[in-house]
Amino acid sequence: MTEGSLAHYSHRAKPYQAEAEFRLLPQYLAVEQGKRSGNFPYHDIAMIRLTYRPRNTTNEGYVAKVYRRDGHTASLTNLSWKSLVDLERQDAEYRRFVLQLIAEVARANPSVALQAGMPRWLHLVTGLAGLVAVLALVIVMGQAILNRGLPVAFFTGALALYFAWWTVRYLARNRPRGFSAGSVPEEVLPKESGAVASRQ
């Protein structure tokens, strides 16, 4: 950790991409990725949004996005690519860093907007798209039953049930709402269970 830093976090959002480093300094969030760098003064951060975002084969993906007043943003996730096939979950480190970031920003800027889940319009669109997809699978299943294609009907029905469950869970965890620095919704934070590696 750099001298003077309150906390440090790093991750690689894409395979072989330069690692992004985030440091909480007394007055600002410092972000570095390769040759690019930027500072986010706490008093100049307008919003922090936390979302549940599963990715690839893991259902435990989370993203924190920081919005500066001038429109610049920075994103960090609990998932970090170690190679083309190895994806590591950094649940505990991500959780601690995000909670401390929220506390520092709220202390310097009490008017910061703390948001959990997706924007309302995106939540609605995602829900409608999920409903259409499930209905389409149910129609295919019905046609397969009429044509006595029972294996296809069984497979399609199972897929429809799984997709419906996944969509409902995803939308529930990403329900749009505001929160305070002292009560961050658990649905948009990983449990502090340590690092878990998965092979894609």
DAZI-V699424 format. One record per backbone hydrogen bond with DSSP energy under -1.0 kcal/mol. NH is the residue of the N-H (numbers start at 1). CO is the residue of the C=O. Records with the same first field share a line. If there is no record, write none. Layout:
BEGIN
NH = CO, CO
END
This chain:
BEGIN
5 = 2
6 = 24
9 = 22
11 = 20
17 = 14
20 = 11
21 = 32
22 = 9
23 = 30
24 = 7
25 = 28
29 = 40
30 = 23
31 = 38
32 = 21
33 = 36
36 = 33
38 = 31
40 = 29
42 = 27
44 = 41
45 = 42
46 = 67
47 = 67
48 = 113
49 = 65
50 = 115
51 = 63
53 = 61
55 = 58
58 = 55
63 = 51
64 = 76
65 = 49
66 = 74
67 = 47
68 = 72
69 = 44
71 = 68
74 = 66
76 = 64
78 = 62
80 = 88
81 = 12
82 = 86
83 = 86
87 = 198
88 = 80
89 = 196
90 = 78
94 = 90
95 = 91
96 = 92
97 = 93
98 = 94
99 = 95
100 = 96
101 = 97
102 = 98
103 = 99
104 = 100
105 = 101
106 = 102
107 = 103
108 = 104
109 = 105
112 = 109
113 = 46
115 = 48
116 = 177
117 = 50
118 = 174
123 = 119
124 = 120
125 = 121
126 = 122
127 = 123
128 = 124
129 = 125
130 = 126
131 = 127
132 = 128
133 = 129
134 = 130
135 = 131
136 = 132
137 = 133
138 = 134
139 = 135
140 = 136
141 = 137
142 = 138
143 = 139
144 = 140
145 = 141
146 = 142
147 = 143
148 = 145
149 = 144
150 = 148
153 = 149
154 = 150
155 = 151
156 = 152
157 = 153
158 = 154
159 = 155
160 = 156
161 = 157
162 = 158
163 = 159
164 = 160
165 = 161
166 = 162
167 = 163
168 = 164
169 = 165
170 = 166
171 = 167
172 = 168
173 = 169
174 = 170
175 = 172
177 = 116
179 = 114
183 = 180
188 = 185
189 = 186
193 = 191
196 = 89
198 = 87
200 = 85
END
